[in-house]
Amino acid sequence: METKDFENFVASQQETDDSAVETRDEWLKDLDALHCTVAEFLQDYIKAGSISYSFTEIELTEPGIGKYLAKRMDIKIGRQRVSLVPVGTMLIGCKGRVDAQGSAGRAQILLVDEKARSAADLVKVKVNVGGKGPASPPSREPLLWAWKILSNALQRGFVDLDKESFFALLMEVGNA
């Protein structure tokens, strides 16, 4: 009986989870969209020849998804290089994370609820303060996702990703 159970277990591990594949593919599309946005921010400097970028495929491994390839974006600004390294999508509180790594440090770019202003906004729990009756259920309105920079300030709030905030991030991690 144990051998048959083990055979069933082995067989079940060979099956592809369609929702995991869908999650991975959606994450890779979101990552491509981030790369396009960044390239658009840098377009004037790319045309002038002062900035260039390239992509390198890296292997990620996530629970429930397994191993897959994702693109790291390497931005070259003179002697400085800043890499946008994808971390993954199976994360608590966000739909994806990319680390911006440069010679002076690291910063996080997160794909979060567009309404979120801090990490506290990602955890929404309604508690029945009086203790009588159940707490109201969380709302089920669909989330709209947006790339945001996690600030290194004491409050650790989210900054909307736009041209100015991205340039500030590049200077922060690129030792400016």
N, CA and C atoms as an extended XYZ file, in Angstrom:
528
Properties=species:S:1:pos:R:3:atomname:S:1:resname:S:1:resid:I:1 pbc="F F F"
N         0.825       -1.202        0.000 N   MET     1
C         0.000        0.000        0.000 CA  MET     1
C         0.861        1.254        0.000 C   MET     1
N         1.955        1.245        0.752 N   GLU     2
C         2.815        2.420        0.824 CA  GLU     2
C         3.452        2.731       -0.521 C   GLU     2
N         3.827        1.705       -1.287 N   THR     3
C         4.440        1.926       -2.591 CA  THR     3
C         3.450        2.601       -3.527 C   THR     3
N         2.208        2.175       -3.507 N   LYS     4
C         1.183        2.785       -4.355 CA  LYS     4
C         0.957        4.242       -3.961 C   LYS     4
N         0.920        4.529       -2.661 N   ASP     5
C         0.778        5.908       -2.195 CA  ASP     5
C         1.936        6.764       -2.680 C   ASP     5
N         3.135        6.189       -2.619 N   PHE     6
C         4.310        6.935       -3.072 CA  PHE     6
C         4.238        7.178       -4.575 C   PHE     6
N         3.791        6.183       -5.328 N   GLU     7
C         3.647        6.347       -6.780 CA  GLU     7
C         2.648        7.459       -7.096 C   GLU     7
N         1.555        7.503       -6.365 N   ASN     8
C         0.569        8.577       -6.555 CA  ASN     8
C         1.168        9.941       -6.230 C   ASN     8
N         1.950        9.988       -5.157 N   PHE     9
C         2.606       11.237       -4.782 CA  PHE     9
C         3.557       11.703       -5.886 C   PHE     9
N         4.391       10.793       -6.388 N   VAL    10
C         5.345       11.131       -7.445 CA  VAL    10
C         4.595       11.609       -8.686 C   VAL    10
N         3.527       10.940       -9.054 N   ALA    11
C         2.745       11.322      -10.224 CA  ALA    11
C         2.124       12.699      -10.032 C   ALA    11
N         1.639       12.983       -8.831 N   SER    12
C         1.004       14.287       -8.590 CA  SER    12
C         2.013       15.419       -8.671 C   SER    12
N         3.263       15.154       -8.377 N   GLN    13
C         4.286       16.194       -8.431 CA  GLN    13
C         4.744       16.484       -9.856 C   GLN    13
N         4.384       15.627      -10.792 N   GLN    14
C         4.769       15.826      -12.183 CA  GLN    14
C         3.781       16.700      -12.934 C   GLN    14
N         2.593       16.835      -12.397 N   GLU    15
C         1.560       17.621      -13.067 CA  GLU    15
C         1.869       19.111      -12.959 C   GLU    15
N         1.570       19.838      -14.014 N   THR    16
C         1.770       21.280      -14.022 CA  THR    16
C         0.518       21.945      -13.473 C   THR    16
N         0.725       22.841      -12.529 N   ASP    17
C        -0.372       23.597      -11.949 CA  ASP    17
C        -0.659       24.788      -12.864 C   ASP    17
N        -1.832       24.767      -13.524 N   ASP    18
C        -2.183       25.819      -14.479 CA  ASP    18
C        -2.200       27.202      -13.837 C   ASP    18
N        -2.665       27.300      -12.591 N   SER    19
C        -2.704       28.611      -11.943 CA  SER    19
C        -1.295       29.127      -11.680 C   SER    19
N        -0.352       28.235      -11.380 N   ALA    20
C         1.038       28.653      -11.164 CA  ALA    20
C         1.651       29.156      -12.466 C   ALA    20
N         1.361       28.479      -13.562 N   VAL    21
C         1.869       28.906      -14.869 CA  VAL    21
C         1.270       30.259      -15.236 C   VAL    21
N        -0.011       30.432      -14.973 N   GLU    22
C        -0.685       31.699      -15.250 CA  GLU    22
C        -0.090       32.824      -14.399 C   GLU    22
N         0.162       32.549      -13.123 N   THR    23
C         0.765       33.535      -12.229 CA  THR    23
C         2.153       33.928      -12.720 C   THR    23
N         2.952       32.948      -13.094 N   ARG    24
C         4.301       33.215      -13.605 CA  ARG    24
C         4.257       34.050      -14.879 C   ARG    24
N         3.397       33.669      -15.809 N   ASP    25
C         3.308       34.388      -17.082 CA  ASP    25
C         2.838       35.830      -16.885 C   ASP    25
N         1.899       36.027      -15.988 N   GLU    26
C         1.417       37.370      -15.693 CA  GLU    26
C         2.533       38.209      -15.070 C   GLU    26
N         3.304       37.608      -14.175 N   TRP    27
C         4.431       38.287      -13.548 CA  TRP    27
C         5.472       38.689      -14.596 C   TRP    27
N         5.762       37.801      -15.528 N   LEU    28
C         6.746       38.123      -16.566 CA  LEU    28
C         6.255       39.257      -17.465 C   LEU    28
N         4.946       39.326      -17.712 N   LYS    29
C         4.380       40.449      -18.478 CA  LYS    29
C         4.504       41.752      -17.686 C   LYS    29
N         4.235       41.680      -16.386 N   ASP    30
C         4.374       42.863      -15.536 CA  ASP    30
C         5.831       43.341      -15.521 C   ASP    30
N         6.754       42.403      -15.485 N   LEU    31
C         8.176       42.728      -15.495 CA  LEU    31
C         8.571       43.384      -16.822 C   LEU    31
N         8.080       42.856      -17.924 N   ASP    32
C         8.338       43.469      -19.234 CA  ASP    32
C         7.775       44.895      -19.291 C   ASP    32
N         6.601       45.092      -18.708 N   ALA    33
C         6.000       46.429      -18.686 CA  ALA    33
C         6.875       47.397      -17.888 C   ALA    33
N         7.445       46.934      -16.787 N   LEU    34
C         8.358       47.770      -16.005 CA  LEU    34
C         9.578       48.141      -16.848 C   LEU    34
N        10.143       47.172      -17.543 N   HIS    35
C        11.308       47.435      -18.392 CA  HIS    35
C        10.981       48.470      -19.478 C   HIS    35
N         9.818       48.357      -20.086 N   CYS    36
C         9.407       49.325      -21.116 CA  CYS    36
C         9.263       50.721      -20.522 C   CYS    36
N         8.684       50.802      -19.329 N   THR    37
C         8.524       52.087      -18.656 CA  THR    37
C         9.883       52.717      -18.365 C   THR    37
N        10.806       51.926      -17.839 N   VAL    38
C        12.149       52.423      -17.524 CA  VAL    38
C        12.859       52.880      -18.800 C   VAL    38
N        12.769       52.093      -19.862 N   ALA    39
C        13.405       52.463      -21.136 CA  ALA    39
C        12.839       53.781      -21.650 C   ALA    39
N        11.546       53.976      -21.452 N   GLU    40
C        10.913       55.237      -21.867 CA  GLU    40
C        11.452       56.411      -21.037 C   GLU    40
N        11.618       56.203      -19.721 N   PHE    41
C        12.179       57.245      -18.858 CA  PHE    41
C        13.575       57.660      -19.341 C   PHE    41
N        14.350       56.688      -19.804 N   LEU    42
C        15.756       56.912      -20.158 CA  LEU    42
C        15.963       57.308      -21.616 C   LEU    42
N        14.892       57.350      -22.384 N   GLN    43
C        14.983       57.505      -23.839 CA  GLN    43
C        15.863       58.677      -24.296 C   GLN    43
N        15.728       59.845      -23.710 N   ASP    44
C        16.530       61.003      -24.130 CA  ASP    44
C        18.022       60.749      -23.924 C   ASP    44
N        18.360       60.093      -22.830 N   TYR    45
C        19.763       59.811      -22.520 CA  TYR    45
C        20.316       58.688      -23.396 C   TYR    45
N        19.452       57.762      -23.754 N   ILE    46
C        19.859       56.681      -24.655 CA  ILE    46
C        20.157       57.260      -26.036 C   ILE    46
N        19.272       58.138      -26.513 N   LYS    47
C        19.492       58.780      -27.822 CA  LYS    47
C        20.784       59.586      -27.842 C   LYS    47
N        21.107       60.223      -26.716 N   ALA    48
C        22.325       61.038      -26.625 CA  ALA    48
C        23.577       60.171      -26.449 C   ALA    48
N        23.388       58.885      -26.177 N   GLY    49
C        24.525       57.974      -26.012 CA  GLY    49
C        25.148       57.997      -24.628 C   GLY    49
N        24.521       58.656      -23.665 N   SER    50
C        25.091       58.728      -22.318 CA  SER    50
C        24.619       57.598      -21.403 C   SER    50
N        23.577       56.898      -21.803 N   ILE    51
C        23.071       55.750      -21.046 CA  ILE    51
C        22.769       54.627      -22.038 C   ILE    51
N        23.055       53.409      -21.609 N   SER    52
C        22.660       52.243      -22.401 CA  SER    52
C        22.107       51.191      -21.440 C   SER    52
N        21.416       50.235      -21.993 N   TYR    53
C        20.918       49.140      -21.165 CA  TYR    53
C        20.937       47.847      -21.960 C   TYR    53
N        20.947       46.754      -21.216 N   SER    54
C        20.911       45.427      -21.820 CA  SER    54
C        20.154       44.501      -20.868 C   SER    54
N        19.847       43.320      -21.361 N   PHE    55
C        19.126       42.339      -20.561 CA  PHE    55
C        19.930       41.052      -20.457 C   PHE    55
N        19.817       40.406      -19.306 N   THR    56
C        20.417       39.106      -19.076 CA  THR    56
C        19.348       38.213      -18.469 C   THR    56
N        19.204       37.017      -18.986 N   GLU    57
C        18.233       36.095      -18.398 CA  GLU    57
C        18.836       35.479      -17.145 C   GLU    57
N        18.045       35.477      -16.071 N   ILE    58
C        18.464       34.853      -14.825 CA  ILE    58
C        17.421       33.806      -14.442 C   ILE    58
N        17.841       32.850      -13.660 N   GLU    59
C        16.932       31.802      -13.224 CA  GLU    59
C        16.395       32.124      -11.842 C   GLU    59
N        15.077       32.083      -11.705 N   LEU    60
C        14.416       32.272      -10.421 CA  LEU    60
C        13.749       30.958      -10.024 C   LEU    60
N        13.637       30.729       -8.742 N   THR    61
C        12.924       29.568       -8.217 CA  THR    61
C        11.971       30.060       -7.141 C   THR    61
N        10.696       29.746       -7.330 N   GLU    62
C         9.692       30.155       -6.351 CA  GLU    62
C         8.833       28.960       -5.965 C   GLU    62
N         8.444       28.897       -4.691 N   PRO    63
C         7.549       27.820       -4.265 CA  PRO    63
C         6.240       27.876       -5.050 C   PRO    63
N         5.790       26.753       -5.501 N   GLY    64
C         4.528       26.689       -6.237 CA  GLY    64
C         4.667       26.968       -7.714 C   GLY    64
N         5.748       27.624       -8.103 N   ILE    65
C         5.979       27.920       -9.516 CA  ILE    65
C         7.147       27.091      -10.046 C   ILE    65
N         8.173       26.947       -9.229 N   GLY    66
C         9.367       26.215       -9.652 CA  GLY    66
C        10.380       27.144      -10.298 C   GLY    66
N        11.235       26.575      -11.139 N   LYS    67
C        12.285       27.341      -11.808 CA  LYS    67
C        11.761       27.929      -13.106 C   LYS    67
N        12.197       29.164      -13.377 N   TYR    68
C        11.852       29.811      -14.631 CA  TYR    68
C        12.867       30.912      -14.911 C   TYR    68
N        12.878       31.397      -16.142 N   LEU    69
C        13.797       32.457      -16.539 CA  LEU    69
C        13.082       33.801      -16.541 C   LEU    69
N        13.785       34.814      -16.054 N   ALA    70
C        13.278       36.190      -16.054 CA  ALA    70
C        14.428       37.100      -16.496 C   ALA    70
N        14.078       38.303      -16.951 N   LYS    71
C        15.101       39.232      -17.450 CA  LYS    71
C        15.549       40.207      -16.365 C   LYS    71
N        16.868       40.311      -16.223 N   ARG    72
C        17.476       41.362      -15.407 CA  ARG    72
C        17.854       42.491      -16.357 C   ARG    72
N        17.511       43.718      -15.998 N   MET    73
C        17.852       44.874      -16.821 CA  MET    73
C        19.086       45.543      -16.229 C   MET    73
N        20.142       45.654      -17.029 N   ASP    74
C        21.378       46.304      -16.606 CA  ASP    74
C        21.470       47.656      -17.292 C   ASP    74
N        21.507       48.711      -16.489 N   ILE    75
C        21.564       50.081      -16.991 CA  ILE    75
C        22.981       50.603      -16.763 C   ILE    75
N        23.625       51.037      -17.837 N   LYS    76
C        24.985       51.550      -17.751 CA  LYS    76
C        24.947       53.066      -17.932 C   LYS    76
N        25.441       53.762      -16.904 N   ILE    77
C        25.498       55.222      -16.908 CA  ILE    77
C        26.961       55.594      -16.716 C   ILE    77
N        27.674       55.834      -17.793 N   GLY    78
C        29.103       56.096      -17.676 CA  GLY    78
C        29.797       54.903      -17.053 C   GLY    78
N        30.478       55.137      -15.919 N   ARG    79
C        31.172       54.044      -15.227 CA  ARG    79
C        30.246       53.284      -14.279 C   ARG    79
N        29.080       53.818      -14.026 N   GLN    80
C        28.152       53.188      -13.083 CA  GLN    80
C        27.248       52.179      -13.789 C   GLN    80
N        26.895       51.161      -13.053 N   ARG    81
C        25.950       50.165      -13.547 CA  ARG    81
C        24.913       49.926      -12.451 C   ARG    81
N        23.658       50.004      -12.843 N   VAL    82
C        22.558       49.683      -11.937 CA  VAL    82
C        21.773       48.552      -12.570 C   VAL    82
N        21.531       47.513      -11.791 N   SER    83
C        20.785       46.357      -12.287 CA  SER    83
C        19.412       46.304      -11.637 C   SER    83
N        18.405       46.056      -12.451 N   LEU    84
C        17.045       45.823      -11.953 CA  LEU    84
C        16.855       44.314      -11.940 C   LEU    84
N        16.972       43.744      -10.751 N   VAL    85
C        16.990       42.292      -10.577 CA  VAL    85
C        15.628       41.809      -10.093 C   VAL    85
N        14.930       41.009      -10.902 N   PRO    86
C        13.641       40.484      -10.448 CA  PRO    86
C        13.838       39.507       -9.291 C   PRO    86
N        13.012       39.644       -8.269 N   VAL    87
C        13.078       38.768       -7.103 CA  VAL    87
C        11.999       37.696       -7.191 C   VAL    87
N        10.785       38.089       -7.581 N   GLY    88
C         9.717       37.108       -7.711 CA  GLY    88
C         8.347       37.712       -7.565 C   GLY    88
N         7.359       36.825       -7.673 N   THR    89
C         5.965       37.242       -7.607 CA  THR    89
C         5.221       36.615       -6.434 C   THR    89
N         5.702       35.529       -5.911 N   MET    90
C         5.001       34.839       -4.828 CA  MET    90
C         5.428       35.439       -3.488 C   MET    90
N         5.006       36.679       -3.264 N   LEU    91
C         5.427       37.434       -2.093 CA  LEU    91
C         4.214       37.908       -1.310 C   LEU    91
N         4.410       38.129       -0.045 N   ILE    92
C         3.309       38.597        0.804 CA  ILE    92
C         3.096       40.092        0.594 C   ILE    92
N         1.865       40.488        0.316 N   GLY    93
C         1.509       41.889        0.239 CA  GLY    93
C         1.752       42.568       -1.088 C   GLY    93
N         2.424       41.903       -2.003 N   CYS    94
C         2.662       42.529       -3.298 CA  CYS    94
C         2.628       41.462       -4.395 C   CYS    94
N         2.496       41.921       -5.615 N   LYS    95
C         2.385       41.020       -6.759 CA  LYS    95
C         3.743       40.753       -7.400 C   LYS    95
N         4.748       41.549       -7.023 N   GLY    96
C         6.076       41.334       -7.561 CA  GLY    96
C         7.077       42.292       -6.950 C   GLY    96
N         8.348       41.879       -7.010 N   ARG    97
C         9.413       42.717       -6.468 CA  ARG    97
C        10.621       42.666       -7.384 C   ARG    97
N        11.228       43.845       -7.570 N   VAL    98
C        12.463       43.989       -8.334 CA  VAL    98
C        13.412       44.797       -7.460 C   VAL    98
N        14.645       44.325       -7.318 N   ASP    99
C        15.649       45.069       -6.563 CA  ASP    99
C        16.515       45.866       -7.528 C   ASP    99
N        16.664       47.156       -7.251 N   ALA   100
C        17.588       48.008       -7.995 CA  ALA   100
C        18.908       47.962       -7.234 C   ALA   100
N        19.948       47.409       -7.874 N   GLN   101
C        21.234       47.235       -7.211 CA  GLN   101
C        22.299       48.051       -7.916 C   GLN   101
N        23.024       48.844       -7.130 N   GLY   102
C        24.113       49.638       -7.655 CA  GLY   102
C        25.288       49.614       -6.699 C   GLY   102
N        26.321       50.380       -7.009 N   SER   103
C        27.541       50.377       -6.195 CA  SER   103
C        27.318       50.958       -4.799 C   SER   103
N        26.276       51.754       -4.615 N   ALA   104
C        26.027       52.388       -3.321 CA  ALA   104
C        24.910       51.722       -2.526 C   ALA   104
N        24.317       50.688       -3.060 N   GLY   105
C        23.271       50.027       -2.294 CA  GLY   105
C        22.185       49.421       -3.136 C   GLY   105
N        21.063       49.225       -2.479 N   ARG   106
C        19.936       48.528       -3.082 CA  ARG   106
C        18.641       49.218       -2.693 C   ARG   106
N        17.683       49.185       -3.596 N   ALA   107
C        16.347       49.711       -3.325 CA  ALA   107
C        15.335       48.734       -3.919 C   ALA   107
N        14.125       48.786       -3.416 N   GLN   108
C        13.087       47.867       -3.883 CA  GLN   108
C        12.032       48.609       -4.691 C   GLN   108
N        11.642       47.965       -5.789 N   ILE   109
C        10.512       48.421       -6.594 CA  ILE   109
C         9.471       47.319       -6.481 C   ILE   109
N         8.284       47.675       -6.004 N   LEU   110
C         7.248       46.686       -5.727 CA  LEU   110
C         6.021       46.918       -6.592 C   LEU   110
N         5.386       45.835       -6.979 N   LEU   111
C         4.115       45.902       -7.683 CA  LEU   111
C         3.023       45.687       -6.637 C   LEU   111
N         2.354       46.786       -6.273 N   VAL   112
C         1.399       46.762       -5.163 CA  VAL   112
C         0.081       47.405       -5.581 C   VAL   112
N        -0.895       47.322       -4.705 N   ASP   113
C        -2.174       48.006       -4.888 CA  ASP   113
C        -1.887       49.481       -5.140 C   ASP   113
N        -2.441       50.029       -6.213 N   GLU   114
C        -2.135       51.421       -6.569 CA  GLU   114
C        -2.530       52.415       -5.479 C   GLU   114
N        -3.448       52.036       -4.589 N   LYS   115
C        -3.886       52.930       -3.514 CA  LYS   115
C        -2.942       52.899       -2.307 C   LYS   115
N        -2.053       51.919       -2.241 N   ALA   116
C        -1.182       51.742       -1.080 CA  ALA   116
C        -0.167       52.877       -0.972 C   ALA   116
N        -0.010       53.400        0.211 N   ARG   117
C         0.975       54.451        0.482 CA  ARG   117
C         2.092       53.954        1.400 C   ARG   117
N         1.850       52.796        2.070 N   SER   118
C         2.863       52.195        2.944 CA  SER   118
C         2.549       50.710        3.078 C   SER   118
N         3.473       49.983        3.688 N   ALA   119
C         3.267       48.544        3.871 CA  ALA   119
C         2.028       48.265        4.713 C   ALA   119
N         1.711       49.160        5.642 N   ALA   120
C         0.528       48.974        6.487 CA  ALA   120
C        -0.748       48.927        5.655 C   ALA   120
N        -0.760       49.612        4.517 N   ASP   121
C        -1.939       49.616        3.658 CA  ASP   121
C        -2.164       48.271        2.963 C   ASP   121
N        -1.146       47.429        2.951 N   LEU   122
C        -1.259       46.144        2.271 CA  LEU   122
C        -1.945       45.092        3.123 C   LEU   122
N        -2.031       45.354        4.418 N   VAL   123
C        -2.665       44.423        5.337 CA  VAL   123
C        -3.939       45.082        5.838 C   VAL   123
N        -5.054       44.574        5.355 N   LYS   124
C        -6.337       45.168        5.735 CA  LYS   124
C        -7.136       44.139        6.519 C   LYS   124
N        -7.217       44.358        7.818 N   VAL   125
C        -7.948       43.454        8.688 CA  VAL   125
C        -8.993       44.273        9.424 C   VAL   125
N       -10.226       43.832        9.349 N   LYS   126
C       -11.291       44.519       10.078 CA  LYS   126
C       -11.578       43.712       11.336 C   LYS   126
N       -11.523       44.392       12.452 N   VAL   127
C       -11.732       43.745       13.734 CA  VAL   127
C       -13.000       44.308       14.352 C   VAL   127
N       -13.785       43.439       14.932 N   ASN   128
C       -14.979       43.865       15.639 CA  ASN   128
C       -14.550       44.308       17.031 C   ASN   128
N       -14.439       45.604       17.234 N   VAL   129
C       -13.911       46.156       18.474 CA  VAL   129
C       -14.778       45.792       19.671 C   VAL   129
N       -16.084       45.803       19.521 N   GLY   130
C       -16.980       45.510       20.635 CA  GLY   130
C       -17.000       44.041       21.027 C   GLY   130
N       -16.527       43.181       20.170 N   GLY   131
C       -16.508       41.760       20.466 CA  GLY   131
C       -17.845       41.073       20.259 C   GLY   131
N       -18.841       41.795       19.747 N   LYS   132
C       -20.158       41.200       19.541 CA  LYS   132
C       -20.383       41.002       18.052 C   LYS   132
N       -20.579       39.803       17.679 N   GLY   133
C       -20.832       39.496       16.277 CA  GLY   133
C       -19.544       39.449       15.467 C   GLY   133
N       -19.638       38.943       14.256 N   PRO   134
C       -18.432       38.804       13.431 CA  PRO   134
C       -17.975       40.149       12.861 C   PRO   134
N       -16.702       40.222       12.599 N   ALA   135
C       -16.158       41.407       11.920 CA  ALA   135
C       -16.655       41.392       10.486 C   ALA   135
N       -16.774       42.555        9.898 N   SER   136
C       -17.245       42.606        8.516 CA  SER   136
C       -16.184       42.026        7.586 C   SER   136
N       -16.608       41.306        6.553 N   PRO   137
C       -15.634       40.696        5.647 CA  PRO   137
C       -14.909       41.757        4.832 C   PRO   137
N       -13.662       41.453        4.428 N   PRO   138
C       -12.934       42.416        3.603 CA  PRO   138
C       -13.622       42.602        2.265 C   PRO   138
N       -13.471       43.788        1.692 N   SER   139
C       -14.117       44.049        0.401 CA  SER   139
C       -13.435       43.224       -0.682 C   SER   139
N       -14.182       42.891       -1.708 N   ARG   140
C       -13.677       42.049       -2.794 CA  ARG   140
C       -13.532       42.833       -4.095 C   ARG   140
N       -13.362       44.147       -4.004 N   GLU   141
C       -13.199       44.920       -5.228 CA  GLU   141
C       -11.836       44.578       -5.835 C   GLU   141
N       -11.764       44.493       -7.158 N   PRO   142
C       -10.504       44.107       -7.803 CA  PRO   142
C        -9.421       45.156       -7.575 C   PRO   142
N        -8.207       44.665       -7.384 N   LEU   143
C        -7.082       45.562       -7.176 CA  LEU   143
C        -6.530       46.046       -8.511 C   LEU   143
N        -6.090       47.276       -8.519 N   LEU   144
C        -5.353       47.812       -9.646 CA  LEU   144
C        -3.907       47.892       -9.185 C   LEU   144
N        -3.014       47.282       -9.956 N   TRP   145
C        -1.616       47.169       -9.561 CA  TRP   145
C        -0.790       48.301      -10.134 C   TRP   145
N         0.202       48.753       -9.372 N   ALA   146
C         1.103       49.818       -9.826 CA  ALA   146
C         2.498       49.561       -9.259 C   ALA   146
N         3.510       49.886      -10.052 N   TRP   147
C         4.894       49.794       -9.582 CA  TRP   147
C         5.167       50.995       -8.682 C   TRP   147
N         5.748       50.720       -7.506 N   LYS   148
C         6.084       51.775       -6.552 CA  LYS   148
C         7.464       51.489       -5.963 C   LYS   148
N         8.135       52.560       -5.596 N   ILE   149
C         9.442       52.443       -4.966 CA  ILE   149
C         9.241       52.461       -3.456 C   ILE   149
N         9.851       51.515       -2.768 N   LEU   150
C         9.798       51.508       -1.309 CA  LEU   150
C        10.876       52.469       -0.824 C   LEU   150
N        10.455       53.548       -0.189 N   SER   151
C        11.415       54.583        0.219 CA  SER   151
C        12.283       54.068        1.354 C   SER   151
N        13.488       54.591        1.415 N   ASN   152
C        14.410       54.230        2.489 CA  ASN   152
C        14.273       55.152        3.688 C   ASN   152
N        13.301       56.050        3.630 N   ALA   153
C        13.048       56.951        4.754 CA  ALA   153
C        12.548       56.149        5.950 C   ALA   153
N        12.560       56.764        7.095 N   LEU   154
C        12.174       56.103        8.333 CA  LEU   154
C        10.775       55.479        8.244 C   LEU   154
N         9.845       56.146        7.572 N   GLN   155
C         8.471       55.654        7.498 CA  GLN   155
C         8.316       54.486        6.525 C   GLN   155
N         9.275       54.281        5.638 N   ARG   156
C         9.240       53.191        4.655 CA  ARG   156
C         7.946       53.207        3.842 C   ARG   156
N         7.592       54.362        3.321 N   GLY   157
C         6.393       54.505        2.511 CA  GLY   157
C         6.660       54.168        1.059 C   GLY   157
N         5.599       54.156        0.274 N   PHE   158
C         5.700       53.893       -1.152 CA  PHE   158
C         5.700       55.212       -1.910 C   PHE   158
N         6.541       55.291       -2.917 N   VAL   159
C         6.606       56.436       -3.803 CA  VAL   159
C         6.188       55.949       -5.181 C   VAL   159
N         5.235       56.644       -5.795 N   ASP   160
C         4.804       56.258       -7.142 CA  ASP   160
C         6.011       56.251       -8.077 C   ASP   160
N         6.085       55.234       -8.922 N   LEU   161
C         7.168       55.160       -9.893 CA  LEU   161
C         6.844       56.094      -11.051 C   LEU   161
N         7.641       57.150      -11.165 N   ASP   162
C         7.564       58.046      -12.310 CA  ASP   162
C         8.992       58.404      -12.684 C   ASP   162
N         9.134       59.245      -13.670 N   LYS   163
C        10.463       59.577      -14.177 CA  LYS   163
C        11.354       60.173      -13.086 C   LYS   163
N        10.825       61.132      -12.345 N   GLU   164
C        11.617       61.806      -11.313 CA  GLU   164
C        12.010       60.852      -10.191 C   GLU   164
N        11.059       60.042       -9.720 N   SER   165
C        11.369       59.120       -8.619 CA  SER   165
C        12.350       58.041       -9.079 C   SER   165
N        12.248       57.629      -10.343 N   PHE   166
C        13.184       56.623      -10.844 CA  PHE   166
C        14.586       57.210      -10.966 C   PHE   166
N        14.699       58.434      -11.446 N   PHE   167
C        16.012       59.085      -11.523 CA  PHE   167
C        16.624       59.232      -10.136 C   PHE   167
N        15.812       59.574       -9.146 N   ALA   168
C        16.296       59.689       -7.765 CA  ALA   168
C        16.789       58.336       -7.266 C   ALA   168
N        16.062       57.268       -7.602 N   LEU   169
C        16.482       55.922       -7.224 CA  LEU   169
C        17.818       55.579       -7.865 C   LEU   169
N        17.981       55.875       -9.159 N   LEU   170
C        19.244       55.592       -9.845 CA  LEU   170
C        20.407       56.320       -9.174 C   LEU   170
N        20.191       57.573       -8.788 N   MET   171
C        21.258       58.330       -8.130 CA  MET   171
C        21.553       57.763       -6.729 C   MET   171
N        20.526       57.310       -6.051 N   GLU   172
C        20.707       56.752       -4.704 CA  GLU   172
C        21.546       55.474       -4.724 C   GLU   172
N        21.198       54.551       -5.597 N   VAL   173
C        21.916       53.268       -5.613 CA  VAL   173
C        23.175       53.325       -6.467 C   VAL   173
N        23.295       54.363       -7.298 N   GLY   174
C        24.449       54.502       -8.183 CA  GLY   174
C        25.541       55.397       -7.632 C   GLY   174
N        25.424       55.778       -6.359 N   ASN   175
C        26.476       56.537       -5.695 CA  ASN   175
C        26.600       57.969       -6.192 C   ASN   175
N        25.484       58.634       -6.431 N   ALA   176
C        25.530       60.031       -6.877 CA  ALA   176
C        25.563       60.982       -5.706 C   ALA   176
